[in-house]
Amino acid sequence: MKKLFTLALTFCAFGISAQYSGQIASNLSAGGSSVGDAGAAIQNLLGPISDAYKKRTFSLEEFQGSPYTSNEFKPTKLSYKDEVVGNLYYRYNAYNEEIEIKQQNLENEGIRALGRDKDISIDINGKPMSFKTFIDKKGSTQNGYLTKLSDGKFPFYKRTDVKYTEGQKAQNSFVKAIPARFSKFTEYYLELKDANRIDELELSNRKLIKLVPNDIKEGLKAYLKENKIRINDEEDVFLALEYLNQE
């Protein structure tokens, strides 16, 4: 897992230290929530309130790019075990693999972290995003958030990740300083249900054929060739999945 920043970045609660792997209370109206049953259920799925003042004073202008997929909080639906619990607002910190949450999106409202429970999901443009364990292209086991793009025999996922690069001070008056920057990139993953694992899918015909079970490799290879499919983006993967989900 990634290491949190030191100094300036440490106080910007990119990593809320305590995570809450919550269970919905059996009595959803319990807990004295001012927003009713749904609010009480949501409370059980959230981590502790972080230091909102520090988050509000943190300036992204110090960096190129952003650790967030969007710097603004956006509306979403929160679900637990595929059951909608309620509505709230989210901001995804892709660098720290953390979903920051507000219930009413008020300026002075405390910011919380969504519990890293694999039964919790939020809605991203009609697609569920949830905490998963997966294997990257280097063979390392990782934990983080994946958005499910399609279901079926071979569920297909998308991951937005962010890399941080330290800045460089100006060596002299003739050379400009280079600010620290966040670089955003996208990864794709394919779930092999029979193998009970999620593997990174590099976008190429050869990499996809390598991932699928041995008994359908030749059939997939022939299908891709016959239909002149060259996997270069996620739409090409959907075309291949039309064949795979029939097998």
Residue pairs with C-beta under 8 A, 6 or more apart in sequence:
1 97
1 142
1 143
2 95
2 96
2 97
4 10
4 14
4 15
4 96
5 12
5 14
5 164
8 62
11 51
11 54
11 58
12 54
12 55
12 58
13 50
13 51
13 54
13 55
13 111
14 67
14 93
14 95
14 96
14 98
15 96
15 98
16 47
16 48
16 50
16 98
16 112
16 113
18 47
18 48
19 47
19 113
19 115
19 116
20 45
20 46
20 47
20 48
20 113
20 115
21 115
21 116
21 117
22 44
22 45
22 46
22 115
22 117
22 120
23 44
24 41
24 44
24 45
24 80
24 85
25 31
25 40
25 41
25 44
28 37
28 38
28 40
28 41
29 36
29 37
29 40
30 40
31 40
31 43
31 44
32 40
33 39
33 40
33 42
33 43
35 42
35 86
35 103
35 104
38 85
38 86
38 87
39 86
39 103
41 80
41 85
41 86
42 78
42 85
42 86
42 88
42 103
45 78
45 80
45 85
45 114
45 115
45 117
45 120
46 101
46 112
46 113
46 114
46 115
47 112
47 113
47 114
47 115
48 112
48 113
49 110
49 111
49 112
50 110
50 111
50 112
50 113
52 108
52 109
52 110
52 111
55 100
55 111
56 107
60 66
60 71
62 179
62 180
63 179
63 180
63 181
63 182
64 179
64 180
64 181
64 182
65 162
65 181
65 182
65 183
65 184
66 162
66 182
66 184
67 93
67 94
67 95
67 96
67 162
67 164
67 182
68 91
68 92
68 93
68 94
69 92
69 94
69 160
69 184
70 91
70 92
71 91
72 91
73 89
73 90
73 91
73 100
73 102
73 105
74 89
74 90
74 91
75 87
75 88
75 89
75 105
76 87
76 88
76 89
76 90
76 122
76 123
76 124
77 84
77 86
77 87
77 122
77 123
78 84
78 85
78 86
78 87
78 88
78 114
78 120
78 121
78 122
79 85
79 120
79 121
79 122
79 123
79 128
80 119
80 120
80 121
81 119
82 121
88 101
88 102
88 103
89 101
89 102
89 103
89 104
89 105
90 99
90 100
90 101
90 102
90 114
90 122
91 99
91 100
92 98
92 99
92 100
92 129
92 145
92 160
93 99
93 100
94 160
94 161
94 162
94 184
95 161
95 162
95 163
95 164
95 182
97 143
97 144
97 145
98 113
98 114
99 113
99 114
99 122
99 129
99 145
100 111
100 112
100 113
100 114
101 111
101 112
101 113
101 114
102 109
102 110
102 111
102 112
103 109
114 120
114 122
116 131
116 143
117 131
118 130
118 131
118 132
118 133
119 130
120 130
120 131
121 128
121 129
121 130
122 128
122 129
122 130
123 129
124 147
127 147
127 148
127 149
128 147
128 148
129 145
129 146
129 147
129 148
130 145
130 146
130 148
131 143
131 144
131 145
132 143
132 144
132 145
132 146
132 157
132 198
133 141
133 142
133 143
133 198
134 141
134 142
134 143
134 144
134 146
134 157
134 159
134 189
134 197
134 198
134 199
134 200
135 141
135 142
135 197
135 198
135 199
135 200
136 142
136 187
136 200
137 200
137 202
144 159
144 161
145 159
146 157
146 158
146 159
146 189
146 198
147 157
147 158
147 159
147 160
148 155
148 156
148 157
149 156
149 157
149 158
149 234
149 238
150 156
150 238
150 241
152 241
152 244
152 245
153 193
153 244
153 245
153 247
154 190
154 191
154 192
154 193
154 212
154 241
154 244
154 245
155 190
155 191
155 193
155 198
156 188
156 189
156 190
156 191
156 201
156 234
156 237
156 238
156 241
157 188
157 189
157 190
157 191
157 198
158 186
158 187
158 188
158 189
158 234
159 186
159 187
159 188
159 189
160 184
160 185
160 186
161 184
161 185
161 186
161 187
162 182
162 183
162 184
162 185
163 182
163 183
163 185
164 180
164 181
164 182
164 183
165 180
165 181
165 182
165 183
166 180
167 177
167 178
167 179
167 180
167 181
168 177
168 178
169 177
170 176
170 177
187 200
188 200
188 201
188 202
188 203
188 234
188 237
189 198
189 199
189 200
189 201
190 198
190 199
190 201
190 208
190 211
191 197
191 198
192 198
192 199
192 211
192 212
192 213
194 213
195 213
199 211
201 207
201 208
201 211
201 237
203 231
203 232
203 233
203 234
203 236
203 237
204 231
204 232
205 221
205 224
205 229
205 230
205 231
207 231
208 220
208 231
208 237
208 240
209 217
209 220
209 221
209 224
212 220
212 244
216 244
216 247
219 243
219 247
220 240
220 243
220 244
223 229
223 240
223 243
224 230
224 231
224 240
227 239
229 236
229 239
229 240
230 236
231 237
231 240
